[in-house]
Structures are given as C-alpha cells and as structure tokens.
C-alpha cells in the first residue's frame, strides 16, 4: 500500500514485486543515497579507487572535506560503503555484500 495525501492505494493486485517492510526501506534508502550527484561521483570513484581515504576523495571533488564526510556518512548508512579506521584516517571501500543484495533486488524489479 502507498499512502498519499488523498488516499491509500493498494498495489497488491497489479504488483508482482515481493518486497515489503524492512527490505523495501533498505532498497529505497539505497536508491535515495545514489540520487545525489556528489554521492554518485563518490561511488564512481570508489569503483576505480578501492580502499581510499577521505582526503583522496576530496582531491577529486569540488567540495570541502566536511561536505565529503557528510556524503560518505549517508553512503555508509545506506549500506553502499564501509569504512575501516587506519590510524587517524578512515579507509573506504564498496560494501560488496550489500551491492550484491541491491543488484538482486533491482534484478527482481526489472
């Protein structure tokens, strides 16, 4: 069911996608995180530069380190990336298990 301001729409009669509850929220959060051009650019960078630190990303983006850190936080919370603390820096990489899950769910949709 989808709630709008005017009505509640029941899509069960026409929708064959079997995803609800926590899984649906997770999928929506992942899509939402990628909807920002800066976060999408960070993901593109991490594909070709695995295990990099925030400073590496700051060097290729036209925004401040604090802003990059906020975007990294959103991507981490959505499950796209993971970070490992190495001394004073955090080393970021793509979260392969979560990306595999995302691909599976998107494949079910399309």
Number of C-alpha atoms within 10 A of each C-alpha: 9 8 9 8 5 6 8 10 10 11 10 10 6 7 9 10 11 11 13 11 7 9 12 13 12 16 19 12 17 21 13 13 22 18 11 11 10 18 18 15 15 20 19 11 17 17 12 8 16 12 16 16 18 16 14 13 21 17 11 11 14 10 12 10 15 11 12 20 15 12 18 24 15 19 23 19 15 19 21 21 21 19 18 12 10 9 7 6 13 16 18 21 21 20 14 13 12 16 15 11 12 18 12 11 17 11 9 12 12 6
